[in-house]
Amino acid sequence: MALPAEEIEELLNLDMINDRAWTIMACSASTGEGLSDGLMWIMKNVDKWLINISGLLFKYEWPKPYNDK
């Protein structure tokens, strides 16, 4: 039995997440219905996520290699 999207949102307190994109999409693992839509949403939104973290990657100071001389 599937829960309505509104109930899932409430149970997981998703309304508290406001610093990243999220969505609830109906899908069926047994029939595959809705899976391509969900994957398309991920593909469209992963670019936005990568752009958001790209600044963090360049600000991070990577550890210097160990030199045992």
matplotlib code that plots the C-alpha trace (Angstrom):
import matplotlib.pyplot as plt

x = [0.0, 1.5, 1.3, 0.3, 3.2, 1.9, 2.0, 5.5, 6.6, 5.1, 6.5, 10.1, 9.9, 10.9, 9.5, 12.6, 14.9, 15.3, 19.0, 18.6, 16.2, 14.0, 10.8, 8.5, 7.5, 5.3, 7.1, 6.8, 9.9, 7.8, 6.4, 9.0, 6.3, 7.6, 11.3, 12.4, 10.7, 12.5, 15.8, 15.2, 14.6, 17.8, 19.8, 18.3, 19.0, 22.5, 24.0, 22.6, 24.0, 27.5, 27.5, 26.6, 29.4, 32.0, 32.9, 33.5, 35.8, 38.1, 38.1, 39.1, 42.8, 43.8, 46.4, 50.0, 51.6, 53.7, 57.4, 59.6, 62.9]
y = [0.0, 3.3, 6.5, 9.8, 12.2, 14.6, 12.0, 10.9, 14.6, 15.0, 11.7, 12.5, 16.2, 17.1, 20.6, 21.2, 20.7, 24.0, 24.0, 21.4, 20.2, 17.3, 15.7, 12.8, 10.9, 7.9, 4.8, 1.0, -1.3, -4.2, -2.6, 0.1, 2.7, 6.2, 5.1, 6.9, 10.1, 9.9, 9.3, 12.2, 14.5, 13.3, 14.0, 17.5, 18.3, 16.8, 19.6, 22.1, 20.2, 19.9, 23.7, 24.3, 22.2, 23.2, 26.2, 24.0, 21.7, 24.5, 26.1, 22.8, 22.5, 19.0, 17.4, 17.7, 14.3, 12.8, 13.1, 10.8, 12.3]
z = [0.0, -1.0, 1.1, -0.4, -1.1, 1.5, 4.2, 3.3, 3.4, 6.8, 8.2, 7.0, 8.0, 4.5, 4.9, 7.1, 4.2, 2.4, 1.4, -1.4, -4.0, -3.2, -4.6, -4.0, -7.1, -7.5, -8.9, -8.9, -8.6, -9.8, -13.0, -13.5, -13.8, -12.9, -12.6, -15.7, -14.5, -11.2, -12.9, -15.2, -12.2, -10.6, -13.8, -14.2, -10.5, -10.0, -12.1, -9.7, -6.7, -8.4, -9.0, -5.4, -4.0, -6.6, -4.5, -1.5, -3.4, -4.4, -0.9, 0.7, 1.5, 0.5, 2.8, 1.7, 0.7, 3.4, 2.9, 5.1, 4.2]

ax = plt.figure().add_subplot(projection="3d")
ax.plot(x, y, z, "-o")
ax.set_aspect("equal")
plt.show()
